[in-house]
Amino acid sequence: MGQKYSVVLRSTCQHEFQVSAGPGSTRCRSNSVMLRVREKYVPVASERDALLSSIADIEREILNDVLPEITRLEDVMAVVMASLVTQNKRKEALEHQIAAQKSLLFSPIRILPAEILSLIFVYACCSFEGKPEDMQTLRRGMDRDTLNISRTCIFWRNICLSMPTLWTSISINLDTIDRAACPALPIYLARSDKEHLYVNIQHTPPPSDSTEFRDFNKICSMVLPLLVPQGFRFHALKFFGSDLFYLEDRFHLYNLVTLGLYDLERIRRHYDFAWLNSADNLRTVELVHYASSNGIQCLKDKFYNNVNELTIREHSPVDALWTISKFRCITDLDLEIEDGHCSSLRSRLLNRVADLVLPKLDSLDITSRPADTYGCSSEDPITQFLHKITAPCLTSIGLFCSDDNTWSHADFVDFMTRSGIRPRLLQLQLRGPAFGEHELIDTLTTLTGLINLEIWPNSSSLTENLLSRLSFRPQETAFLPSLKGLSLSIDHVLSHPEMIVETIASRVRIPSTSSIKRLRIFDLEYHSCINDDVLSQVRELQSEMLSGDIKKLCDPRSSCCICEGAQDD
């Protein structure tokens, strides 16, 4: 009587299960009970309990036969459902890949000509700035953007191979580079095809007795033998946190133009820098946070005399002056200075430094950052620096300081008078509270040759009175008669913003008989508190006679304390 059914599931897993009709003994007992039920028989009370007990026993026997099979089938279904979920996820992933491939297949970038793609590749591959934080986060220890682009498709690969300049930027972090990334270096060197190289190297020296030091020696033995023979191709070389002991007399940098040294606090021996004496064509030097080292000040005079551009970051005025004193032929100086010394110590240190004359300096940018002096009074670093320097050929000055800086306008005037640069100064950039309103007007009155003036945010000197003085009036003495470029960044509320339009219009619509120069460039950065009518008039002037940009400083979607203050007023 019993029948057997089997079902076979075939997928990633196979299961065979059987559904049984139950044993014959249970069937027989069930039939006997059913016969009793079919009879026209009403059990007496004494039989009722026995019948109910018999029925319960039959139900229990049937369930005992069926439940194990149900449990087994439930386990099988659980495995099947898990397999189904896995396959559905696989299906979704495949559908996503197919959609991505279809999107790429019809992507507009596929129809771009090689000339446009080459410009995009240059931007993507050469945009690596090589900052310390960028060098420390290099994936696999090497910047491989060009290599990754060249592996996208045959068309892109051919473009990359036809452009050797894409392979000239090499950035290596010796602390994190893995052995799998090392083979990429000879590929870059080969495909750059004798073009100038731009190399960045990051390394933080571990203790000499550690396993990391031994690993570093292995990496150096793989990387440096490839770079050293290419030293004559180096156009720019930057070291980040590196101990230069492994470079002694190895590199011959005859064509090096730009040198950057970052965070080299450990280096104090002059012979660690001896290899730089071969850099006969060096023009630009960047020194960032290496104030405690003095090795670079012990090179041959020829090394310093060739340098035209000098960038110094995170130095005190004293350290900056000691370093600059070696580079007396520079034409451009970009300086960021801070001072953690209180006034008494600062005076003693500065007295040890001789006054410095830079006869060829043409452009000077100074950024000051006040440091913690632990309660002592301290002068502004810019003031301290200008006390000791004279630059008779200076034509461009940029002063950038924060709100916490104290500033002496008299010292700046003394510096200009001492250097004799008032009639020759062509460009002046101001950021921060460098001048008060009347101080700036008095200073600008004497700068008759000034061509470009930039006043950036946090400058309290940008007022209606200054705008009024900038306006051209035929019957008055010309104020800044040579001015051709004006950049204003207004981060406070003006009582009469329409004066911006009046000032610019008067400088643009100059009579032909006047000797004053017509304004040609006007840039404006503003807040929402300047109304649309003023902005539309400025844009109209720009479209007709001026070049320049108009940019909003605050985001309309977020709160701005300046604009909200204007609305409250």
DASULKA-V362559 format. One line per field, one symbol per residue. ss: DSSP state (A for helix, B for strand, O for the rest). phi: phi as a letter, one per 40 degrees, with the letter a starting at -180 (. if undefined). burial: 1 if it has 9 or more other C-alpha atoms within 8 Angstrom, else 0. A space follows every 50 residues. Layout:
ss = ???
phi = ???
burial = ???
This chain:
ss = OOOBBBBBBBOOOBBBBBBBOOOAAAAAAAAAAAAAAAOOOOOOAAAAAA AAAAAAAAAAAAAAAAAAAAAAAAAAAAAAAAAAAAAAAAAAAAAAAAAA AAAAAOOAAAAOOAAAAAAAAAAAAAOOOOOAAAAAOOAAABOOAAAAAA OOOAAAAAAAAOOAAAAOBBBBBOOOOOAAAAAAAAAAAAAOOOOOBBBB BBOOOOOOOOAAAAAAAAAAAAAAAAAAOOAAABBBBBBBOOOAAAAOOO OOOOOOOBBBBBOOOOOOOAAAAAAAAAOOOOOBBBBBOOOOOOAAAAOO AAAAAOOOBBBBBBBOAAAAAAAAOOOOOOOBBBBBBOOOOOAAAAAAAA AOOOOBBOOOOOBBBBBBOOOOOOOOOOOOAAAAAAAOBBOOOOOBBBBB BOOOOOOOAAAAAAAAAAAOOOOOOOBBBBBOOOOOAAAAAAAAAOOOOO OBBBBOOOOOOOOAAAAAAAOOOOOOOOOOOOOOBBBBBOOOOOOOOAAA AAAAAAAAOOOOOOOOOOOOBBBBBBOOOOOAAAAAAAAAAAAAAOBOOB BBOOOOOOOOAAAAAAAAO
phi = .cbbbbbbcbacbbbbbbbcchccccccccccccccccccabcccccccc ccccccccccccccccddcccccccccccccccccccccdcccccccccc cccccbcdcccccccccccccccccbcccgcdccccbccggacbcccccc ccacccccccccbdccbccbbbbccbcbcccdccccccccccfgccbbbb bbabccdcccccccccccccccccdccdccdccccbbbbbgcccccbdfc cbbcbcbbbbbbfccccbccccbdccccccbcbbbbbbfbdcbbcccbcc dccccccbbbbbbfbcdcccccccccbcbcbbbbbbbabbccdccccccc ccbccbbbcbcbbbbbbbbcbcbfgccaccdccccccbbbbcbcbbbbbb bcccccbbcccccccccccgbdcbcbbbbbbgccbcdccccccccccccc bbbbbbdgccccbcccccccccbdcbccbfcccbbbbbbbbacccbcccc cccccccccccccccccccbbbbbbabcccccccccccccccccbbbibb bccbcccbcbccccccccc
burial = 00000000000010000101010001101100100000000000000100 00001001001100110010001001001100100000000000000000 00000000000000001100110011000001011001001110010011 10000111111011011111111110100011011001101100101111 11110000000011010011011011010011111111111111001100 11111111111111101111011111101111111111111011100010 00111111111111111111111000111111111111110110010010 00100101111111111111001000011111111101111111111111 11001010101110111010111111111111111110111011101111 11111111111111011111110000011111111111111010001011 11111111010000001111111111111100011011101100011001 0101000000011101000
